[in-house]
Every structure is written in C-alpha cells, then in structure tokens.
Amino acid sequence: MKTAMSIPKNINYKDVDLKVGLEIHQQLNTKTKLFCNCPVSIVSDHILPHLAPYERFLRATRSELGEVDAAASFEFQRKRLFKYLSPPATSCLVELDEEPPHPLNEEALVTALAIALAVGSFIVDEVHVMRKIVIDGSNTTGFQRTAIVALGGRIIDEDGDVGIQSIAVEEDAARKMSEDITSVVYSLDRLGIPLIEISTAPNITSPAQARRVAEKIGLMLRFTGKARRGIGTIRQDLNLSIKGSPKIEIKGIQKLELIPRVIEEEVRRLVGLIMIKNLLIQRSASVEEVKAQPIVEVTDILTKSSSKLILSAIKEGGKAYAIRLPKFDGILGVELQTNRRFGTELADYARQWAGVKGIIHSDELPGYGIDVSIVSELRSALGAGDLDAFVIVVDKSEKARRALEVIRDRCAIAITGVPKETRAANEDGTTRYMRPQPGAARMYPETDIPPIRISTKLIEEARKLIPPSVEEKVGYFVKVYNLSSELAKQLVYSEYMSLFEQLVNTYGVNPKVLAILFTSLHGELKKSGIDMDLLSDSSFHKIAAIIKSLGEVSKEDLIAVIEIVYKYPQLSVEEVVSDVKARKTIDTDRLRELVRSKIMEFSSEVKKRREKAFQFIMGKVMSEVRGRIDGKVVAGIVKEELEVYLRNTEA
C-alpha cells in the first residue's frame, strides 16, 4: 500500500486543543412508554417474522423557516422503503402514527427532574415537546419527539468541572432488524421507550476524563432506580473537535470502556486530515481542478484484469468508471485510524450516498487482479501524472457515476480541511461516515401534546429520586445487606445494582449470594461462554425464585442454576430445582471412585507434581461433578486419595 505520510499515534491532547462533549441517552424503566400506554419491553426476536409489515416512504419537510435539513435531505435522496413490524403486546396505533400521541409520561419527567436537581440545573417553568426531523425510518412519523426539562448544572471531576448544557426527555427510536440498499426493517417495540438525554458542555479535555464523566452520569442515572439495564439501554454519543477542525458528531458508543479509544482514534483521524490538507496545499492542489475532473468509462480496460469481482460485476451488467484525483498520489493510502485509510473514508461516502459496495484506488494497485500494465493503461486513459491518484468503481452505470461524483466532491473538501460530519462508532473504536450533520432547521414545535407546567408537586416527587453519592450507596449496601465494603462497591458500579435490590427485597434470598452472582461470578461465567448480559430481568427473577426454593446454595449450585436457565429458558422453576437437586445426589463412594480414576488417568502428572497435583486433579474432578456436590467434600476426598496414592508409589 502506497502512503504519502504516517500519522502519529501518540498525540498530546493539550497541543491539539481537544474539546469533547458527551450526550448520554438512558432508557427508563417506567410502567409505560413516553406517549402511550404500551409497556416498556422488548419482544423476543422469534415473534417478529410472524408479523405482517407496514410499509412507508418518508420525505424531508421544510422547517418553519422554510429550510430543509441537510441530514434529512441526505436520507431522502436514498429513497429507501421502510417496513415496520408492530408487536401487539408492546406497540399500538401511536407507534404506527395512526393515533395522536398521549400526554407526556409524568414518571419519566419526574426522573429527569431528579437528575436536574442532583446536578444543580435550572429547571424550566414549562415543558414543551418539540419535533426533531428524522427520516432514516427509525420513527414512523418522520420526526422524534423531545422536550427540554432543564438547562445548566455541572459534573464535578478531578480535571475540572464539566458543565451540563441540557437535560431532556425524548422517545427512543424503533429497533433496526435488517437493511439493504433499498429497504430497512424496524420493530416498533422500542419506539417510544422513554429516554433521558444529558448533554455536557464541550469542556472535556482528555479521553480519560470523558470516560470518568460518562461513568459518573451513568451511575447517577442508575441510582435513581429508574434506569433500564442490558445491551442497548444506554448509548453514549460524542461531540468532538480539535484546533483546525469543526465539531464532529460520533453516534452509538455502546460500551463505557470504548469511549477513550473512540476519542483517540478520532483525534488521530482529524490530525491526519489536517496533515493531508497541508500536503495538498504544498503540492498546489486545486479545488477547481479536482471538481473539473471528468468521469471516464474504463470497462474495456478492466475486462483484461483477472479480478473475479470486477469481471463478475461487468458480466451482470455493471460498468467500470474511474476518475483522476490531481495531486492525490499516496494520500488515499494514508492510515487515519487503525486499519482505516483515507481511501476507506472515500468508500464510506460512496456506500452511503450511492449504495455501491466499495471502491478500488491507485494507492492499492497493482492488486485485486489488476497488474502493472493495466494500471499504466488506466493512467494513460485518465491523463494521470506521477503525483495523481485515481479511483475506480464497478457497478450499475448510474450508481457508479454517482459514487465517483461524491468521491470527487469529498476530495475537493480535503484541500480546504475537515468536513462537518456525523459518524458512527465501530466496535473496535474506529469511526465511519454516516451522514451530514443536522442543523437547527430540523426542530419545530409538537402541536399534538399540551405543555406541562412544572409544579411544586412534581418537584417534591423528584426530590424522592435524587440519587445518592457513590459513598452513600456503598455505605447503605454494607449496612442493610451486610456486604463487605469491597463487594458493595463492585455491586454499586455494576449495572445489576437496582435488579439486585429488587430481587433481594422480593424473594428474601441471601444478599451475598446475589451480590457474588452479579460481580465475580459474572466474569467467571462469561469466560466459560455464558453471557449473563443476555439474560432478561424475568430470567433473573426465575433464578432468584430457584435459589429461594433450594435454600442454602453452594457456588457450584449457583453456577448450575445459571447454566440451566441460560441454556433451557423454557424450563419452569420447579423443573430447574428438581434438576439441580438431582445433580447433587452423587454419593461419596461414587465420588471416591471418580477421584481414583482421575489420579490413575493422569498418574504421570501426579508423580511429577506430587502434593502440588491437588489443584490439577481437583479441576479434573470438578469439571464432572460441579453443581452435584459441595466443593469442600470433593477437596477432602481428593486430598485423601492423593495421599494414599503417593504413599503406595513410594512403597
């Protein structure tokens, strides 16, 4: 891969004047959705294929000022069909936009007010619901409903207080199930679930500080007892800039620990784009020259290649087109983020705007079945000099030409600097282009919902939910549930904290058993292939009921219960209890036989390790009897049989 420069990985964030703002979106576990009486619940995916879809097209509309938002315009030009699956248990005519929304959910509003009081925000006198234009299909209406509850406030941090810009309640979007170039399928079970959105000021100055502040806000939300738990229930977005760049929006960071990595990768990308701009200026690159480049058909040239991908696309009716990029040689191969190059940025634009699968560029050639002679012929056809690059797209004629027009425009922008974009976070911490940034043109008042006056009664209700500090919560767990300080602290930082309290208070089970389940055992089970994060709250209620029925439970019993509920969710409480008790019926005679057989099977290892073979044999035996007998009993017999075997071998 040819590259004109190397972008530094260790960047001094003060030198680049890094500014980061957070947007934390947390689903609330209220009794009903934000604007209807449907329950807050996600249905099992196996139900959805049996539902008939409702189909819609959405169009961009003008705001009150007569403007069309850039992000809405981008989505509209994609002309995609939206298919909605409406589970009857969790959606109604409101979600389908066939019935006006009901009044704003007061339970959600009170929770937002509690957070506002906790961070010292100025609470508005009257809450007005607004419409935010969104036509990516995630809302059947073509807009998202949102309402500002409070402004201002702060989060205290060791590197300096971070301001709060706003606190809002809004409806969550529909759940995307699948998509292709022409259509998207959504489930309406998630649409309308209440969210609290907390937006900070852009005065976070490092990746580490961003993580700390996000964690503090997340804990505060959980401490109200109203936050939902599980994958997808909290989402962190970033607004980020450095010296010389506009504000970049990054959407959809699901994991707290990924925030620093996303910031590191995005800052490197921005530094790289500024370095590319400077190099292009040094090379006397011209915006006008780039924009003047014609799109040239090169199908005849590329039919000489040995690329199965290219030849297959041409055989299916596609055509090959290319465009020259003056002064861009070596730039498309520059790595801006881990395994993502400037050429990857261009490919992202081409996919989003034109729906093509990908691009081929000169910095990665020869390759892909395109040899040196074909590269030379392409350069000749395009009139490309030594400092010029080129991009090829093979697809249906209209799509390929559109993709190259978008790439031409993006490369022209590269000469002037960094484009203002909305990007999505990838699982590895890198980011990808999503769409242009929305502007103020997408907001206008919601006329179907009356405003709510913030009364003294609402404020008093909110005061009951004001979250305690971490220290206060840890102290409470130590005092009320008789946990050690360390175990209490682990539980407080766990997303299972509220569920822990609910289960202990509902079923009266030993708090320590559940605390261990939600902390140390959680990680241990994950290593063995059991991800507790995939279990629903109802599954944990079943687990607590099973533990109560069993009475005293060992660690092995607890693991057995989790394994059975995880693998066989259809079993009843009674069936699981019976299964666990049956597993515990192994008698000591059979256990002793098993221990002896394991010692004989691994005799060479036992002779080598001697007394130190205890843990080795213990592990082998426990892998077969875990959950069926107390580990202390197993340990005693393993010790006895090892001593007998070692004495006999010495004799």
ZARO-558855 format. One record per residue (C-alpha): z, y, x. Coordinates in steps of 0.2 Angstrom, whole numbers. Example, Ala and Ser with C-alpha at 12.3 -4.5 7.8 and 13.67 -1.06 7.14 Angstrom:
BEGIN
39_-22_62
36_-5_68
This chain:
BEGIN
0_0_0
-5_17_7
8_30_6
7_48_12
26_50_14
43_42_12
56_50_0
74_50_7
86_38_-2
102_47_3
102_64_-5
115_77_-4
118_82_-22
125_99_-17
110_103_-7
98_100_-21
109_109_-34
111_94_-45
116_98_-63
119_84_-76
124_85_-94
129_70_-105
125_65_-123
137_51_-129
132_43_-145
145_31_-153
143_21_-168
158_22_-180
166_8_-189
168_16_-206
168_7_-223
151_14_-227
136_22_-219
134_41_-217
124_45_-233
125_30_-244
137_16_-249
130_2_-239
142_-7_-227
141_-4_-209
135_-21_-202
120_-28_-193
112_-44_-201
108_-60_-191
90_-59_-185
86_-76_-193
87_-67_-210
73_-54_-206
57_-65_-206
60_-70_-224
59_-51_-230
43_-43_-235
40_-27_-225
37_-10_-232
23_-1_-223
22_18_-219
12_30_-209
22_46_-204
14_63_-200
20_78_-190
25_93_-200
27_111_-196
44_119_-194
50_134_-204
42_144_-190
25_136_-193
26_126_-177
23_108_-173
35_100_-161
27_93_-145
36_76_-146
31_74_-165
13_78_-161
13_65_-147
19_52_-159
7_57_-172
-8_55_-161
-3_37_-158
-7_33_-176
4_18_-177
9_9_-193
27_7_-196
34_-9_-205
52_-9_-212
62_-24_-216
76_-20_-228
90_-32_-229
98_-31_-246
116_-33_-240
115_-18_-228
102_-6_-235
97_2_-251
84_15_-258
92_29_-247
86_20_-231
69_17_-239
68_36_-243
66_32_-262
83_39_-267
91_56_-261
105_54_-248
123_54_-255
136_67_-249
141_66_-230
154_52_-227
171_60_-225
178_46_-215
165_49_-201
168_68_-202
187_66_-200
184_56_-185
173_69_-177
186_82_-181
199_72_-172
189_72_-156
186_90_-158
205_94_-159
208_82_-144
196_92_-133
200_109_-139
184_113_-148
181_127_-160
178_119_-177
165_126_-189
171_133_-205
157_124_-215
147_109_-210
128_110_-214
117_95_-212
100_98_-203
84_88_-202
78_84_-184
59_79_-185
57_61_-178
41_52_-182
42_37_-170
46_27_-185
64_25_-182
68_35_-198
59_31_-214
60_50_-219
51_56_-203
67_65_-198
85_61_-193
100_69_-202
113_78_-190
127_90_-193
137_101_-180
155_99_-183
162_109_-168
157_119_-153
165_121_-135
180_112_-128
182_103_-111
185_87_-102
197_88_-88
190_80_-72
196_80_-54
180_88_-48
181_102_-61
182_103_-79
167_99_-89
163_109_-104
159_102_-121
144_111_-129
144_102_-146
151_88_-157
141_82_-171
139_68_-184
122_60_-187
114_45_-194
109_31_-182
90_25_-181
83_9_-188
83_-6_-176
67_-9_-167
62_-28_-169
45_-28_-161
30_-17_-157
12_-17_-151
-1_-4_-149
-5_-2_-167
12_-5_-176
31_-6_-175
43_-17_-185
60_-10_-189
75_-17_-198
85_-5_-209
102_-12_-207
106_0_-193
98_15_-201
112_27_-207
126_20_-197
137_35_-193
136_41_-175
147_54_-166
137_64_-154
146_73_-140
136_84_-129
143_91_-112
138_106_-103
126_103_-88
141_106_-75
142_88_-69
138_89_-51
138_70_-45
134_53_-51
152_48_-49
158_62_-59
145_58_-73
152_40_-74
170_46_-75
167_59_-88
157_47_-99
171_34_-97
184_47_-102
174_52_-118
171_33_-122
190_29_-121
194_44_-132
182_38_-145
189_20_-144
207_27_-145
203_34_-162
202_16_-168
185_20_-177
173_16_-163
162_0_-166
161_-12_-151
147_-23_-145
130_-21_-137
120_-6_-143
135_3_-152
137_16_-138
122_25_-129
123_37_-115
109_50_-113
107_62_-98
100_79_-96
97_82_-78
89_95_-66
89_99_-48
83_115_-39
64_117_-42
64_105_-57
65_108_-76
78_99_-86
73_80_-88
80_70_-103
84_52_-100
87_41_-115
96_25_-119
108_20_-105
117_6_-112
130_2_-99
143_14_-92
141_7_-74
122_11_-74
124_30_-76
127_33_-57
112_23_-52
100_31_-65
105_48_-58
102_43_-40
85_36_-45
80_51_-55
86_63_-42
75_54_-29
60_55_-41
62_73_-43
64_77_-24
49_66_-22
38_75_-35
43_92_-26
38_85_-9
21_79_-17
18_96_-24
22_104_-7
10_92_2
-4_95_-11
-2_114_-8
-3_111_11
-19_101_8
-26_116_-3
-27_105_-18
-33_115_-34
-28_113_-52
-45_119_-57
-54_106_-46
-44_92_-52
-47_97_-70
-66_98_-67
-67_80_-62
-79_70_-72
-75_53_-79
-88_41_-71
-93_24_-78
-92_11_-64
-94_-5_-74
-109_-11_-64
-100_-9_-48
-84_-18_-53
-94_-33_-60
-96_-38_-42
-77_-40_-40
-68_-56_-40
-54_-50_-51
-52_-61_-66
-43_-47_-75
-57_-35_-73
-71_-47_-77
-62_-54_-92
-59_-36_-99
-78_-32_-97
-83_-49_-105
-73_-44_-120
-82_-28_-122
-72_-17_-111
-80_-4_-99
-74_2_-82
-72_20_-79
-65_30_-64
-60_47_-59
-59_56_-42
-42_65_-38
-46_78_-24
-33_78_-10
-23_64_-18
-26_51_-4
-9_42_0
0_51_-14
-2_38_-28
6_25_-16
22_36_-13
38_27_-19
48_39_-30
60_26_-36
64_8_-32
48_-2_-34
40_13_-44
27_24_-36
18_40_-41
4_28_-47
17_20_-59
20_37_-66
2_39_-70
1_21_-78
16_26_-89
7_41_-95
-9_31_-98
0_17_-108
10_30_-119
-5_41_-123
-20_29_-123
-12_12_-126
-20_4_-111
-12_-10_-101
-12_-2_-84
-22_6_-70
-29_2_-53
-29_16_-40
-36_18_-22
-20_18_-13
-18_-1_-18
-35_-6_-13
-43_-17_-6
-34_-29_-18
-35_-36_-35
-51_-44_-31
-59_-28_-26
-64_-29_-7
-69_-15_6
-87_-15_1
-83_-12_-17
-71_2_-13
-84_10_-2
-96_9_-16
-84_17_-28
-80_31_-16
-99_35_-15
-101_34_-34
-87_47_-36
-91_58_-21
-73_54_-14
-69_61_3
-56_54_16
-42_65_8
-47_60_-10
-40_46_-21
-47_38_-37
-40_29_-52
-49_15_-62
-46_10_-80
-54_-5_-88
-53_-6_-107
-62_-1_-123
-73_14_-119
-63_27_-130
-46_21_-123
-51_20_-105
-58_38_-106
-43_44_-115
-32_36_-102
-41_45_-87
-41_62_-96
-22_60_-97
-21_55_-79
-32_70_-74
-20_82_-83
-4_74_-76
-11_75_-58
-16_94_-61
3_97_-66
8_88_-49
0_103_-40
12_115_-49
28_105_-49
38_94_-61
33_91_-79
47_93_-93
48_75_-100
59_64_-110
61_47_-100
69_31_-104
81_21_-93
76_4_-87
88_-10_-84
88_-8_-65
92_11_-66
75_17_-64
67_28_-77
50_28_-86
40_41_-95
42_41_-114
35_57_-122
35_76_-120
52_84_-123
55_90_-141
59_108_-144
68_119_-157
53_118_-168
59_101_-174
75_107_-183
76_113_-201
90_113_-215
93_97_-226
91_103_-244
97_87_-252
115_87_-246
128_101_-250
138_109_-236
156_103_-233
170_117_-231
182_111_-218
199_112_-227
217_111_-222
217_93_-229
203_87_-218
211_94_-203
228_86_-207
219_69_-209
210_72_-192
227_75_-183
232_57_-188
217_51_-177
219_62_-162
218_49_-148
232_47_-136
231_48_-117
227_33_-107
245_33_-100
252_34_-118
241_20_-124
246_9_-109
265_13_-112
263_8_-131
255_-9_-127
269_-13_-114
282_-8_-127
275_-15_-143
266_-31_-137
277_-35_-122
262_-35_-110
263_-31_-91
258_-14_-86
243_-21_-77
237_-32_-91
240_-17_-104
229_-6_-93
215_-19_-92
215_-20_-111
215_-2_-113
199_0_-103
191_-14_-112
180_-12_-127
190_-25_-136
206_-14_-137
205_-10_-155
200_-28_-160
215_-34_-150
227_-24_-161
218_-29_-177
219_-47_-173
237_-47_-167
243_-37_-182
233_-48_-195
236_-65_-188
253_-63_-179
246_-73_-163
254_-71_-146
248_-54_-140
247_-61_-122
235_-75_-126
223_-62_-134
225_-50_-120
221_-63_-107
206_-68_-118
199_-50_-118
202_-47_-100
202_-60_-86
196_-74_-97
181_-63_-102
174_-63_-85
178_-81_-81
169_-87_-97
154_-76_-93
151_-84_-76
151_-101_-85
137_-95_-97
147_-89_-112
145_-71_-115
159_-65_-127
150_-49_-130
138_-58_-141
151_-64_-152
154_-54_-168
170_-47_-175
170_-61_-188
169_-74_-174
185_-66_-166
194_-67_-182
190_-85_-183
196_-88_-166
212_-79_-170
214_-90_-185
211_-105_-175
224_-100_-162
237_-97_-175
234_-114_-183
235_-123_-166
252_-114_-162
256_-115_-143
239_-115_-133
236_-118_-115
222_-109_-106
211_-125_-107
214_-125_-126
208_-106_-127
193_-110_-117
189_-125_-128
191_-114_-144
179_-101_-137
166_-114_-131
166_-122_-149
165_-106_-158
151_-99_-147
140_-115_-147
144_-120_-165
147_-104_-176
144_-114_-192
160_-124_-190
175_-119_-200
192_-115_-194
199_-132_-199
184_-141_-190
187_-132_-174
206_-135_-175
203_-154_-178
190_-154_-163
202_-146_-151
217_-157_-156
205_-172_-153
201_-166_-136
220_-165_-132
223_-184_-136
219_-191_-119
234_-201_-113
242_-201_-96
236_-219_-92
218_-214_-95
220_-198_-86
228_-208_-71
213_-220_-71
201_-205_-71
210_-197_-56
210_-213_-46
191_-215_-49
188_-197_-43
198_-200_-27
188_-215_-24
171_-207_-28
175_-193_-16
185_-203_-3
176_-197_12
180_-179_7
198_-184_3
201_-192_20
194_-177_29
204_-164_19
219_-175_16
233_-165_7
221_-150_6
210_-161_-5
221_-157_-20
211_-142_-27
195_-151_-24
200_-167_-34
209_-155_-47
192_-146_-50
183_-163_-52
195_-170_-65
197_-153_-75
179_-152_-77
180_-168_-88
197_-165_-97
198_-146_-99
205_-142_-116
211_-160_-119
227_-160_-109
238_-147_-101
233_-142_-83
251_-144_-77
250_-163_-82
234_-165_-73
241_-157_-57
256_-168_-57
246_-184_-58
233_-178_-45
247_-174_-33
255_-191_-36
239_-201_-34
233_-192_-19
250_-196_-10
248_-214_-14
230_-215_-8
234_-206_8
249_-217_12
239_-233_9
224_-227_20
237_-223_34
244_-241_32
